[in-house]
Amino acid sequence: MLSRSIWWAILLFVTLGTCAAKAQTQPLPLRIGAIPVLGAAPLFVAEREGWLGAGGLKPAVTLFDSGPNAVQAAASGTLDVYVAGITPVAIGRTRSVDLRVVAATAVGENVLVAGTKLAGPLTDGTAPAAAFRRFREENGRPAKIATQPLGSIPYTNLSYWLREVHKVDPADVQIVTLGIDAAQQAILAGAVEAATVREPGLSIIRERNPQIRLVAGGNDLFPGQPGTVVAVRGAFLEQNPEAVRTLVPAIVRAVDLLKREPERALPAVEAALGKGIVSAATLRNALTSPATQYVADPRSIVAATGAMLSFQTTLGINEKTPPTDGLFDARFFEAAQAEASAK
């Protein structure tokens, strides 16, 4: 007969083996912060298609009303992955928030729309500087333009268009900083004369009030406008590289699906952004909008990101221009690209 000590040893071995097996099969929680715009659609598609779960990840997505707010959550350690604008990530890194961009999702997302008092002058050939000056003279106040907070991509794009492209007198405009949904509601309610929006906001606004018109596209606001990215906290990346090796190929596949089969991607977008309020028809239009340009390669936005960060310094957002060195980690995208090419 086996001694009691041997039996205990066998029991301990079996118990440890069982625990190890369970640990290997247990999904890894992935806390994701995203903004409710179509630029984040690759995340929603990857989740709904099951590509994240199939790789052993258990995503939990929280929506934020701006990139800077999502960076604050990452700084507190409550997020592992950030899916929002690139410049808040770069600014956050200068404040010891270690986020690394592993994939892009979209470019040229931000556009400018205007209500009836400004839409005509801004689209009939009148120089924008003259149009805004005339508005102030006729109304006794500057035109109000809604955008997201200081440091966000929408704020930067709008400022570039006003200041660098059209030399608009700062006295002729009042920039009102709001969350994404609040800015959309403000232009619809007539509380502001213009607003920077992204899809599906643009399609929603056009549908509800056709008199609100698109007056400047993404590249008009900022050439090569970089947009939404996927960034991972440095500590999470180093502790869970396999998770990132699952996440990035899933994003790449989702970007490809959105380009080739937007109809298949529609249910994921509707579940994440529609919430029973926005119709499938509106979201379908948004997916094929000129303001929806999907890209996955993080290397494709490095130069434009540097230019945007440099301009933010002229705005006083940063004391020094945040470097792009260390901001991008393209290894995982390159590996996903190589794997796809080999198939």
URHU-V115760 format. One record per residue. N is the residue number from 1. BURIAL is b if it has 24 or more other ideal C-beta (glycine too) atoms within 12 Angstrom, else e. Layout:
n->N burial->BURIAL
n->N burial->BURIAL
This chain:
n->1 burial->e
n->2 burial->e
n->3 burial->e
n->4 burial->e
n->5 burial->e
n->6 burial->e
n->7 burial->e
n->8 burial->e
n->9 burial->e
n->10 burial->e
n->11 burial->e
n->12 burial->e
n->13 burial->e
n->14 burial->e
n->15 burial->e
n->16 burial->e
n->17 burial->e
n->18 burial->e
n->19 burial->e
n->20 burial->e
n->21 burial->e
n->22 burial->e
n->23 burial->e
n->24 burial->e
n->25 burial->e
n->26 burial->e
n->27 burial->e
n->28 burial->b
n->29 burial->e
n->30 burial->b
n->31 burial->b
n->32 burial->b
n->33 burial->b
n->34 burial->b
n->35 burial->b
n->36 burial->b
n->37 burial->b
n->38 burial->b
n->39 burial->b
n->40 burial->b
n->41 burial->b
n->42 burial->b
n->43 burial->b
n->44 burial->b
n->45 burial->b
n->46 burial->b
n->47 burial->b
n->48 burial->b
n->49 burial->b
n->50 burial->e
n->51 burial->b
n->52 burial->b
n->53 burial->e
n->54 burial->e
n->55 burial->b
n->56 burial->b
n->57 burial->b
n->58 burial->e
n->59 burial->b
n->60 burial->e
n->61 burial->b
n->62 burial->b
n->63 burial->b
n->64 burial->b
n->65 burial->b
n->66 burial->b
n->67 burial->b
n->68 burial->b
n->69 burial->b
n->70 burial->b
n->71 burial->b
n->72 burial->b
n->73 burial->b
n->74 burial->b
n->75 burial->b
n->76 burial->e
n->77 burial->e
n->78 burial->e
n->79 burial->b
n->80 burial->b
n->81 burial->b
n->82 burial->b
n->83 burial->b
n->84 burial->b
n->85 burial->b
n->86 burial->b
n->87 burial->b
n->88 burial->b
n->89 burial->b
n->90 burial->b
n->91 burial->b
n->92 burial->b
n->93 burial->b
n->94 burial->b
n->95 burial->e
n->96 burial->e
n->97 burial->b
n->98 burial->b
n->99 burial->b
n->100 burial->b
n->101 burial->b
n->102 burial->b
n->103 burial->b
n->104 burial->b
n->105 burial->b
n->106 burial->b
n->107 burial->b
n->108 burial->b
n->109 burial->b
n->110 burial->b
n->111 burial->b
n->112 burial->b
n->113 burial->b
n->114 burial->b
n->115 burial->b
n->116 burial->e
n->117 burial->b
n->118 burial->b
n->119 burial->b
n->120 burial->e
n->121 burial->b
n->122 burial->b
n->123 burial->e
n->124 burial->e
n->125 burial->e
n->126 burial->e
n->127 burial->e
n->128 burial->b
n->129 burial->b
n->130 burial->e
n->131 burial->b
n->132 burial->b
n->133 burial->b
n->134 burial->b
n->135 burial->b
n->136 burial->b
n->137 burial->e
n->138 burial->e
n->139 burial->e
n->140 burial->e
n->141 burial->e
n->142 burial->b
n->143 burial->b
n->144 burial->b
n->145 burial->b
n->146 burial->b
n->147 burial->b
n->148 burial->b
n->149 burial->b
n->150 burial->b
n->151 burial->b
n->152 burial->b
n->153 burial->b
n->154 burial->b
n->155 burial->b
n->156 burial->b
n->157 burial->b
n->158 burial->b
n->159 burial->b
n->160 burial->b
n->161 burial->b
n->162 burial->b
n->163 burial->b
n->164 burial->e
n->165 burial->e
n->166 burial->b
n->167 burial->e
n->168 burial->b
n->169 burial->e
n->170 burial->e
n->171 burial->e
n->172 burial->b
n->173 burial->b
n->174 burial->b
n->175 burial->b
n->176 burial->b
n->177 burial->b
n->178 burial->b
n->179 burial->b
n->180 burial->b
n->181 burial->b
n->182 burial->b
n->183 burial->b
n->184 burial->b
n->185 burial->e
n->186 burial->b
n->187 burial->b
n->188 burial->b
n->189 burial->e
n->190 burial->e
n->191 burial->e
n->192 burial->b
n->193 burial->b
n->194 burial->b
n->195 burial->b
n->196 burial->b
n->197 burial->b
n->198 burial->b
n->199 burial->b
n->200 burial->b
n->201 burial->b
n->202 burial->b
n->203 burial->b
n->204 burial->b
n->205 burial->b
n->206 burial->b
n->207 burial->e
n->208 burial->e
n->209 burial->e
n->210 burial->e
n->211 burial->e
n->212 burial->b
n->213 burial->b
n->214 burial->b
n->215 burial->b
n->216 burial->b
n->217 burial->b
n->218 burial->b
n->219 burial->b
n->220 burial->b
n->221 burial->b
n->222 burial->b
n->223 burial->e
n->224 burial->b
n->225 burial->b
n->226 burial->b
n->227 burial->b
n->228 burial->b
n->229 burial->b
n->230 burial->b
n->231 burial->b
n->232 burial->b
n->233 burial->b
n->234 burial->b
n->235 burial->e
n->236 burial->b
n->237 burial->b
n->238 burial->e
n->239 burial->e
n->240 burial->b
n->241 burial->e
n->242 burial->e
n->243 burial->b
n->244 burial->b
n->245 burial->b
n->246 burial->b
n->247 burial->b
n->248 burial->b
n->249 burial->b
n->250 burial->b
n->251 burial->b
n->252 burial->b
n->253 burial->b
n->254 burial->b
n->255 burial->b
n->256 burial->b
n->257 burial->b
n->258 burial->b
n->259 burial->b
n->260 burial->e
n->261 burial->e
n->262 burial->b
n->263 burial->e
n->264 burial->e
n->265 burial->b
n->266 burial->b
n->267 burial->b
n->268 burial->b
n->269 burial->b
n->270 burial->b
n->271 burial->e
n->272 burial->b
n->273 burial->b
n->274 burial->b
n->275 burial->e
n->276 burial->e
n->277 burial->e
n->278 burial->b
n->279 burial->e
n->280 burial->b
n->281 burial->e
n->282 burial->b
n->283 burial->b
n->284 burial->b
n->285 burial->b
n->286 burial->b
n->287 burial->b
n->288 burial->b
n->289 burial->b
n->290 burial->e
n->291 burial->b
n->292 burial->b
n->293 burial->b
n->294 burial->b
n->295 burial->b
n->296 burial->b
n->297 burial->b
n->298 burial->b
n->299 burial->b
n->300 burial->b
n->301 burial->b
n->302 burial->b
n->303 burial->e
n->304 burial->b
n->305 burial->b
n->306 burial->b
n->307 burial->b
n->308 burial->b
n->309 burial->b
n->310 burial->b
n->311 burial->b
n->312 burial->b
n->313 burial->e
n->314 burial->e
n->315 burial->b
n->316 burial->e
n->317 burial->b
n->318 burial->b
n->319 burial->e
n->320 burial->e
n->321 burial->b
n->322 burial->b
n->323 burial->e
n->324 burial->b
n->325 burial->e
n->326 burial->e
n->327 burial->b
n->328 burial->b
n->329 burial->b
n->330 burial->b
n->331 burial->e
n->332 burial->b
n->333 burial->b
n->334 burial->e
n->335 burial->b
n->336 burial->b
n->337 burial->b
n->338 burial->e
n->339 burial->e
n->340 burial->e
n->341 burial->e
n->342 burial->e
n->343 burial->e
